[in-house]
């Protein structure tokens, strides 16, 4: 398997305005750790020194400008599109966030926001639109009772209010659902709700039991339960699409490829196994920066690989020993023997959170290899 960072060039990052044609490299940037929520499954908030550092040592506005310039230079040198997903905490609590968005947008960087609905009002969404934000992702982790139990009472209604404002402003509304045993029964009802609410894009990902989410580690969905759930979701997506639903239902979950293969809907190409086509973005077309400048391969895989602006993102991405080890995907305990290696590979973060080994089998991976 190819060991260098140029490996990333076969990857694809879907941009909101150019969903099928352009290659993107994405910076997921947690510009602040401040957040009004106390989500039961939050992978950031805990009593660790890392979280305390993010709260106390947030990068200055000047250092943030340096990071944007560095990221722009890196993507320009690789001739790929650049995308920054500003997140947190709640990115709207970052001082100077609108100026950072405008600056990044002025350099041709596509901008998304991963945030909450609490601070969205008509003025805020107008400013976000004017600054160049393409899409804004909020979370719904179940129907009202379940969602509010995981977050706080009233959060569900606040989020729906925010979605309406985003739609009115012409910002692409995105809803993400964090799946666990606690809310798996709400997934199908929520899919129907987001369709009714005219959400632009809906997707879900599995809970990673780190941060506050360690309390859910004992409640893992077993692989065969998960397969059955995916089948139900697939059928619901089909039903809604056949009825003319305009919501785009994403396939962020890498194990979709495994299910599609079993259903006869996907056949892997007989290509050189050194080429990565899809699947986990770690070491391919994603890098993550925390509020204090710490760099990670994925924010749900909290292994430090560098620090900005002291180091360049390009140098970290190419030279990190940890990241280069992660690129040796043929060493993955199950995936390395699977014909879907180039397309799937499960979730390294979920595997690491359970076993402490990112090459361990994904705990929801049901295939025997």
Residue pairs with C-beta under 8 A, 6 or more apart in sequence:
1 273
1 274
1 327
1 328
1 329
1 330
2 274
2 327
3 324
3 327
3 328
4 318
4 324
4 327
5 283
5 317
5 318
5 323
5 324
5 327
7 276
7 283
7 284
7 327
8 25
8 283
8 284
8 285
8 317
9 23
9 78
9 80
10 275
10 276
10 277
10 284
11 23
11 276
11 278
11 281
11 284
11 285
12 23
12 24
12 278
12 285
13 23
13 24
13 25
13 26
13 81
13 83
13 281
13 285
13 286
14 20
14 24
15 22
15 24
15 81
15 83
15 110
15 134
16 110
16 112
16 134
16 135
16 172
17 110
17 134
18 81
22 81
23 80
23 81
23 285
24 80
24 81
24 82
24 83
24 110
24 285
25 74
25 75
25 78
25 80
25 81
25 82
25 83
25 285
25 286
25 287
26 83
26 84
26 85
26 281
26 285
26 286
26 287
27 71
27 82
27 83
27 84
27 85
27 286
27 287
27 288
27 289
27 313
28 85
28 87
28 114
28 286
28 287
28 288
28 289
28 299
29 67
29 84
29 85
29 86
29 87
29 288
29 289
30 44
30 54
30 87
30 88
30 89
30 288
30 289
30 290
30 291
30 299
31 58
31 59
31 64
31 86
31 87
31 88
31 89
31 91
31 94
31 97
31 100
31 291
32 54
32 58
32 88
32 89
32 90
32 91
32 93
32 94
32 291
33 44
33 45
33 51
33 54
33 55
33 58
33 88
33 89
33 290
33 291
34 55
34 88
34 89
34 90
34 93
34 94
35 42
35 44
35 45
35 88
35 89
35 90
35 93
35 116
36 90
36 116
36 118
37 90
37 116
37 118
37 151
37 152
37 155
38 45
38 151
38 152
39 45
39 141
39 150
39 151
39 212
40 149
40 150
40 151
40 182
40 212
40 213
40 215
40 216
41 141
41 150
41 178
41 180
41 207
41 212
41 213
41 216
42 211
42 212
42 213
43 208
43 210
43 211
43 212
43 213
43 299
43 300
43 302
44 51
44 54
44 89
44 211
44 299
45 51
45 211
45 212
46 211
46 212
50 290
50 294
50 302
51 211
53 292
53 294
54 290
54 291
54 292
54 294
55 291
56 292
57 291
57 292
57 293
58 94
58 291
58 292
59 67
59 291
59 292
59 293
59 308
59 309
61 95
61 96
61 99
61 100
63 293
63 308
63 309
64 96
64 100
65 100
65 103
66 308
66 309
67 289
67 293
67 308
67 309
67 313
68 84
68 100
68 103
68 104
68 107
68 109
69 107
70 308
70 309
70 312
70 313
70 314
71 82
71 84
71 109
71 313
72 82
72 104
72 107
72 108
72 109
73 314
74 312
74 313
74 314
74 317
75 81
75 82
75 109
76 82
77 314
80 285
81 110
82 107
82 108
82 109
82 110
83 109
83 110
83 111
83 112
84 104
84 109
84 110
84 111
84 112
85 112
85 113
85 114
85 137
86 94
86 97
86 100
86 101
86 111
86 112
86 113
86 114
86 115
87 113
87 114
87 115
88 94
88 114
88 115
88 291
89 291
90 115
90 116
90 118
90 119
91 97
91 113
91 114
91 115
92 113
92 115
92 116
92 119
92 124
93 119
94 100
98 127
98 128
98 131
101 111
101 128
101 131
101 132
101 133
102 131
102 132
104 111
104 132
105 111
105 131
105 132
110 134
111 131
111 132
111 133
111 134
112 133
112 134
112 135
112 136
112 137
112 174
113 128
113 133
113 135
113 136
113 137
114 137
114 176
115 136
115 137
115 138
116 138
116 139
116 158
116 159
116 162
117 138
117 155
117 158
117 159
117 160
117 161
117 162
117 163
118 155
118 158
118 162
120 136
120 161
120 162
120 165
120 166
121 165
122 165
122 169
125 136
125 165
125 166
125 168
125 169
125 171
126 169
128 136
128 169
128 171
129 169
129 170
129 171
133 171
134 171
134 172
135 171
135 172
135 173
135 174
135 200
135 201
136 166
136 171
136 172
136 173
136 174
137 174
137 175
137 176
138 159
138 162
138 163
138 173
138 174
138 175
138 176
139 151
139 159
139 175
139 176
139 177
139 178
140 147
140 156
140 159
140 175
140 176
140 177
140 190
140 193
140 194
141 147
141 150
141 151
141 177
141 178
141 183
141 186
142 150
142 177
142 183
142 186
142 190
143 156
143 186
143 189
143 190
143 193
144 156
144 157
146 182
146 183
146 186
147 155
147 156
147 159
147 183
147 186
148 154
148 155
148 156
150 182
150 183
160 197
163 173
163 175
163 197
163 199
164 197
166 172
166 173
167 173
167 198
167 200
172 200
172 201
173 198
173 199
173 200
173 201
174 199
174 200
174 201
174 202
174 203
175 194
175 199
175 201
175 202
175 203
176 203
176 204
176 205
177 183
177 187
177 190
177 202
177 203
177 204
177 205
178 204
178 205
178 206
178 207
179 187
179 204
179 205
179 206
179 207
179 221
180 206
180 207
180 216
180 219
180 221
181 216
181 219
181 220
181 221
182 216
182 219
184 221
184 225
184 229
187 204
187 229
187 233
188 232
188 233
188 236
191 202
191 233
191 236
191 237
191 240
191 249
192 236
192 240
194 202
194 247
195 202
195 240
195 245
195 247
198 246
198 247
199 247
200 246
200 247
200 248
201 247
201 248
201 249
201 250
202 247
202 248
202 249
202 250
203 249
203 250
203 251
203 252
203 253
204 252
204 253
205 252
205 253
205 347
206 221
206 253
206 347
206 350
206 364
207 213
207 216
208 300
208 301
208 347
208 349
208 350
208 353
209 215
209 216
209 217
209 220
209 353
209 354
210 300
210 302
210 349
210 353
213 353
217 353
217 354
220 354
220 363
220 364
221 229
221 364
222 364
223 363
223 364
223 365
223 366
224 366
226 255
226 364
226 366
227 259
227 366
230 253
230 255
230 256
230 259
231 259
234 259
234 263
237 249
240 247
240 249
241 249
254 278
254 279
254 280
254 344
254 345
254 346
254 347
255 344
255 346
255 362
255 364
255 365
257 266
257 278
257 279
257 340
257 343
257 344
258 340
258 344
258 365
258 366
258 367
260 266
261 267
261 268
261 340
266 343
268 339
268 340
268 342
268 343
269 277
271 277
271 342
273 330
273 341
273 342
275 342
276 284
276 329
276 342
277 342
277 343
278 342
278 343
278 344
279 342
279 343
279 344
279 345
280 345
280 346
280 347
280 348
281 298
282 297
282 298
282 301
282 323
282 326
282 348
283 297
283 317
283 323
283 324
283 326
283 327
286 297
286 298
287 295
287 297
287 313
287 316
287 317
288 295
288 296
288 297
288 298
288 299
289 295
289 296
289 308
289 313
290 296
290 299
293 307
293 308
293 309
293 310
294 304
294 306
294 307
295 304
295 305
295 306
295 307
295 308
295 311
295 313
295 316
296 302
296 303
296 304
296 305
297 303
297 305
297 320
297 322
297 323
297 326
298 348
298 349
300 349
300 353
301 348
301 349
301 352
301 358
303 322
303 352
303 358
305 316
305 320
305 322
305 323
306 313
306 315
306 316
306 320
308 316
316 323
317 323
326 348
326 358
329 335
329 336
329 341
329 345
330 336
330 341
331 359
332 341
332 345
332 359
332 361
333 359
333 360
333 361
334 346
334 361
334 362
334 365
334 367
334 369
335 341
335 344
335 345
335 346
335 361
335 362
335 365
337 369
338 344
338 367
338 369
346 361
346 362
346 364
346 365
347 362
348 358
348 359
349 358
350 362
350 363
350 364
351 357
351 358
351 359
351 360
351 361
351 362
351 363
352 358
352 360
354 360
354 363
